[in-house]
Amino acid sequence: MGLCRFGGQGACLGCHRTKAEVKGWKRLSAAAKAAINERIRQGTQEVPVAARNGKAPRKRLRKLERKIGKLEAKLAALRAERDAMADPD
């Protein structure tokens, strides 16, 4: 554990898995592990796009959802302010 060293392509120099794959290995399904191992056996060094930015896709999606939620709340507040200014009863 903790032996991976990552190169510029985002893959481990030894096992050739991405940071996201290494971090989430225990949670991956048997089919996902098999697909990763097959990719490595075939010598394909193609690193998935989601792994290149160093974030696990689910983690990135959660972060984006939080940002969207905050922006939607801010937008609702601005619309309410606009409506209050437009209708000064």
N, C-alpha and C positions, 0 to 999 in steps of 0.2 A: 504494500500500500504506500502511495506517495512516491513511487519510483518514476513516474512519467515525467518526461521533459519535452516541452512543446517547442516546435520549430516555427518558422515564419508562415507555413501553410496552415497552421492551426491544429496539426495532428502531432501525436506523440512520436518522437523519433524512434522509439523502441517498438511499441505495440501498434502504432499507426491509427489509434482511435482518436477522435476529437475530444476536446475538453468536456463537452456536453455528454458524450458517450461514456467517458471515464467516470464522470461525476454521477451519472444516473444509471450506471451499469446494473446495480442491484435491483432497480425498479423496472428495467426493461424486460419485455416478454422474451420467451425462448425464441420466438420467430425473429424478433428484432435483433437479438444477439447473434442468431445464425446468419442473418443478412449482413451484419457488420463483419463477422468472421469470414464470410464468403468474399466480401469486398476486399478484405485484407489478403486472403489467400490468393485471389486473382491478381493482386499487386496493383489494384486500382487505388491511386492516391488522391482521387477526387474527393475533396472535403465538402460536405453539404454546406450550402450557402448560410443556413441558420447557425452553423457552428463557426463560421469564419468570424462572426462578430463577437464570439466568445460567450454568448448567452444561450442558455437552453431555450428552445422555442416556447415552451409553456411559461417559463419565467418572463420572457419578453412580452408574451401576450398578456399576462396578468398586469405587467407594468403599463402597457399601452391602454388596457381597459381602465386602470385607475386614472391615468391622464385624461382619457376621454370623459370619464365621469366627472372629474373636476372641471373640465372645460364646459360640459353640459350644464353643471350647476352655476357656473359663472355666467354663461349665456342666458340662463333662465332669470338670474338676478338682474342682468342688464336689460332684458326685455321688460321685466316688471318695472324697472326704473323708467324706461322709455314710455311705457303705458301710463305710468303715474304722471309723467310730465305732459303727455299728450292730452290727458283727461283731467284737468285741474278742477275738480268739483269741490 
